[in-house]
Amino acid sequence: NGQRQGHLLFFVHGFKNSPESVLRRHRTLQAGLNALNFPGVMVSFDWPSGDLSIGYLEDRHDGKRAAFQLVKDGI
């Protein structure tokens, strides 16, 4: 088709991850992918969750909705 194609890699994270730790991990993973000449783009996805185990059931419902949206937007 003549269009350049590549890969899309999702780094999914969530429960009890601070924005700073996620950013640090994203940058570490990205550096490793760059060193391997990964032919694509990495996207960090913050899985919806609270920070209490007691809210796990609600998190599961939020996660189902987010999973559908992630697949829809990823395609």
C-alpha positions, 0 to 999 in steps of 0.5 A: 500500500506504500504507507510506512507501517510500524508497531504499537506497544502499550505499556499498561500500568495502574494500581499504586503507581505514581506518575513519577514512577510510571514516567521513569519506567516509560523512559527506561523501556523507551530507551531499551526499545530505541537501542533495539531499533524497535520500529514503532511507538510505545504508549503508556496507559494508566489503568483505572484503579483506586489505591485501596484493595477494598475498591477492587470490584469497582476497579474491575468494572472501570477496567472493563470499560477502559479495556474496550476503549483502549482496543477501540482507540488502539485500532 
